[in-house]
Amino acid sequence: MILGGAFATLIVIVLCVIFYILWFLPNIPVSEIKVDSTQARIERGKYLANHVMVCMDCHSTRDWTKFSGPLVPGTEGKGGEEFDQKLGFPGSFLSPNITPFNLKAWTDAEIYRAITSGVSKDGHPLFPIMPYPSYGTLDTEDIYSVIAYIRSIPSIENTPSRSNPTFPMNVILHLIPKKADPQVKPPLSDTVKYGEYLVRASGCVECHTPAEHGQIVQALAFTGGREFQMPDGSLLVSSNITPNEETGIGKWTTEAFIFRFKSYDQATFKPPVLHPGDLQSIMPWTMYAGMDTTDLTAIYRYLFSLKPVKNKINKTKQAG
């Protein structure tokens, strides 16, 4: 009798906690923000959204019949890309439309909160496919520039379905968003610190770090080995980008590092159509190829400041 009563009390407490989490979290208020859409901001935002933060990567349609899944022209920002259980996600998550068609009713402050804290206009939490914990540490001016840019892109009528996380992720999601902690962008002269800033903006650690239960293992940051399930049943495995000479990028020169990116420049590289068994890549090479050489150099310098870790990676393997 006593044990039964204690168990019932525990159940009630747990349900109350879950109720509180679902109904009252995240609790991140919207600040007063008004972004002036200057031409300089729009150009900076275009660069960030297409070549550094690559917002357009997930918020457009990618053609996975071709290497690296290049964007389908005319879909920029329309949303609707699905990340579901077939790809290893805890539910079905669809990227929202970020063109003016959908954002016309959003304030600049609401867009800022979504990008930097992971909270939508109506207050529901966003799944961190978009690495908002990292975006929340970026310079406020850079986020303003992204806002100015996406306000300027062509409006596309498209309303993707709402994401549907499975239990317990639907509860956990409410605990992830946190208030932005913006930091001043380091000067170009501080190459390593500036490179670290760009790496955060590009979300490199998210893909190039192994994960357990959906969370990256910080102790193994940049050592590669994160698996990405593809629709054909294969697993793509991310590379080790620490400066280990045997299994990482330790033997790469600055020039080789830059060339690897620039070789996918959209002006000269035409993504080939893939056939069964061909090596695919989820990295949007044609987008990162547009990054400024100075920025790529800074990223290289930062990566070479990391501890070299030996971790041999097999690029693909069968799921199972």
RASUL-V941556 format. One record per pair of residues at least 24 apart in sequence whose C-alpha atoms are under 8 Angstrom apart, sorted by sequence separation. I is the first residue (numbers start at 1). J is the second residue. If there is no record, write none. Layout:
# RASUL-V941556
i->{I:I}
j->{J:J}
This chain:
# RASUL-V941556
i->{261:265:223:264:265:263:261:262:115:261:262:209:208:112:207:208:112:208:208:93:112:258:59:111:58:59:279:59:258:59:108:257:258:140:136:137:138:139:140:254:257:133:136:137:138:139:140:236:133:136:137:138:139:236:127:136:137:138:139:236:254:126:133:138:103:125:125:100:124:99:100:125:126:98:99:100:125:100:99:100:101:250:99:100:101:102:99:100:101:99:101:102:119:250:118:138:117:118:243:248:97:117:242:243:248:97:117:138:241:242:243:248:96:97:116:117:138:243:244:245:247:248:96:116:242:243:244:246:247:248:95:135:242:243:244:247:94:134:135:242:243:244:247:94:113:134:242:94:93:94:134:93:92:93:240:91:92:93:131:240:35:77:91:92:240:34:91:239:33:34:90:91:131:238:33:90:237:239:32:237:238:31:78:237:30:77:78:79:80:90:236:237:30:78:79:80:236:237:75:79:80:235:236:234:235:30:234:235:234:235:233:234:223:233:223:224:223:225:28:224:229:28:26:48:26:45:49:198:26:44:45:48:26:45:46:45:46:195:198:199:44:45:195:198:43:44:45:195:196:41:42:45:46:195:196:41:42:45:46:194:195:41:44:45:194:195:42:43:192:195:196:41:42:191:192:195:37:41:35:192:193:38:42:191:192:37:191:35:36:37:35:192:88:87:88:87:86:87:86:87:86:52:26:53:54:22:25:26:52:53:21:25:26:28:52:53:26:28:22:26:18:21:21:70:68:67:66:67:66:67:66:67:65:66:65:67:68:69:67:68:69:67:68:70:68:69:68:70:68:68:57:57:54:54:51:52:50:51:50:51:51:52:50:51:47}
j->{285:289:248:289:290:289:288:289:143:289:290:238:238:143:238:239:144:240:241:127:147:293:95:147:95:96:316:97:296:98:147:296:297:182:179:180:181:182:183:297:300:177:180:181:182:183:184:280:178:181:182:183:184:281:173:182:183:184:185:282:300:173:180:185:151:173:174:150:174:150:151:176:177:150:151:152:177:153:153:154:155:304:154:155:156:157:155:156:157:156:158:159:177:308:177:197:177:178:303:308:158:178:303:304:309:159:179:200:303:304:305:310:159:160:179:180:201:306:307:308:310:311:160:180:306:307:308:310:311:312:160:200:307:308:309:312:160:200:201:308:309:310:313:161:180:201:309:162:162:163:203:163:163:164:311:163:164:165:203:312:108:150:164:165:313:108:165:313:108:109:165:166:206:313:109:166:313:315:109:314:315:109:156:315:109:156:157:158:159:169:315:316:110:158:159:160:316:317:156:160:161:316:317:316:317:113:317:318:318:319:318:319:309:319:310:311:311:313:117:313:319:119:119:142:123:142:146:295:124:142:143:146:125:144:145:145:146:295:298:299:145:146:296:299:145:146:147:297:298:144:145:148:149:298:299:145:146:149:150:298:299:146:149:150:299:300:148:149:298:301:302:148:149:298:299:302:145:149:144:301:302:148:152:301:302:148:302:147:148:149:148:305:228:228:229:229:229:230:230:231:231:198:174:201:202:171:174:175:201:202:171:175:176:178:202:203:177:179:174:178:171:174:175:271:271:271:271:272:272:273:273:274:273:274:274:279:280:281:280:281:282:281:282:284:283:284:284:286:285:286:284:287:287:288:287:288:287:288:288:289:290:291:290:291:291}
